[in-house]
């Protein structure tokens, strides 16, 4: 973390210099400091992830044990029959003419 703090301090000084001078060289230094900060953040993130992976995991709830079921104990499956219904026809729509009728 001290590495990250050093880069932040360096970026802060470069940024204040750039805000007072406004030169291309100073802008390049600010961008370089920002790139260093990105690399330091990525390194810190990776280190934190590795540390987190090393932490022991608490055991979860126990897995269920499969139970053997005798088919004789199961009730028979229900018999499904399809009902027939009458088809009701809808009345047909009459198309209206879009042409104008001359009177």
Phi, psi and omega in degrees: 000331180296328178298317179295320180293322178296316180295320178297319179295317179297318179297320180297316180293319179296322180294319179292322177296318180295321181292337179268320184272317182058054176246161180295322180297319180293322178297321178296319179294322179295315180296321178296320178295322177296321178294318176299320179297319178298315180296320179294320178295317179298318178296318179294321179295316180295318179297319179295320179296317179297320178295320181293324179292332181283343180291135180295144182266135177290140180293142179272183177297148182294148179286149180285141179270133179296138181256134178277132181242129176280137181290339179291332181282342183281143176288156180293150180292146181290148179270123182259130177237139181274131177274144177259140179232158178281143178271120180264122180274133177280146178294142181285143178278144177267127180283135178271141180285137179266352179280145180281137180265125180273133180250000000 
